[in-house]
Structure formats: structure tokens, C-alpha cells
Amino acid sequence: MNKPITPTVRNSLGHFAPDFVRYSEEILFGDLWRRDNLNLRDRSLITVTSLVTGESLNQLPYHLELAKQNGLTEEELIETITHLSFYVGWPRSASALEVAKETFGRLN
């Protein structure tokens, strides 16, 4: 897998904050995500959990798609967010599930 930074981030921040984009590509998704101690699937699961917990919903669609690329199913991701509802709060999980629903194209 190539460096999984979205073109949107590069396009929107590349000229404004080129070092941020470089750190994202080289350090975050280069060095950190490539360490041997955890596989990409587990890293994605941890990241999605952290984003839901911290209510970082703007970053969630990208990481839900990345999680699917890294081997998680939509059902596993929905179950993860559902499980979190009792630990991080119902409103956080409900908001995250709305983002997941839209990201997965399940509008009904």
C-alpha cells in the first residue's frame, strides 16, 4: 500500500502547511503505520476507535475507508462503534454511526 494520505489533504493543506503533509506521509503513515508490532488492520481499528472517542468526525470517513482497505468489514466497524457506545457515550457513537452510514453509502 502506498502512503495513504488523501489527495484532499495534500490539495487543501499542501501549499499552506507543507511540513504537516510531509510529516503525515513520511512519519505518521510512513514510519509509525509501518512498524512491525501491529498489523495494518489492528492499527486501523485502534485509529477508528480513537477518532470516535475523541469525536474527530471529520477524519472518520477517510479512516473508515482505510480500515476497509486494511481488512476490516463494514459490519466489524459498525459493531466496533456500537460497542463503544457504552464506553464513550451514546451521542458520540450515534454521530459516528451517521458518518459511517454516509461513508458506506447506506443512506436508508
Long-range contacts (C-beta under 8 A, 24 or more apart in sequence): 1-40, 1-69, 3-29, 3-30, 4-29, 4-33, 4-66, 4-69, 5-29, 6-62, 39-70, 40-70, 40-71, 41-67, 41-70, 41-71, 41-72, 43-70, 44-70, 44-71, 44-72, 45-72, 45-80, 48-72, 48-77, 48-80, 48-81, 49-80, 49-84, 51-96, 52-80, 52-81, 52-84, 52-88, 52-92, 52-93, 52-96, 53-84, 53-88, 53-92, 55-92, 55-95, 57-95, 57-96, 57-99, 60-96, 60-99, 60-100, 60-103, 61-99, 61-102, 61-103, 64-99, 64-100, 64-103, 64-104, 65-103, 74-100, 74-104
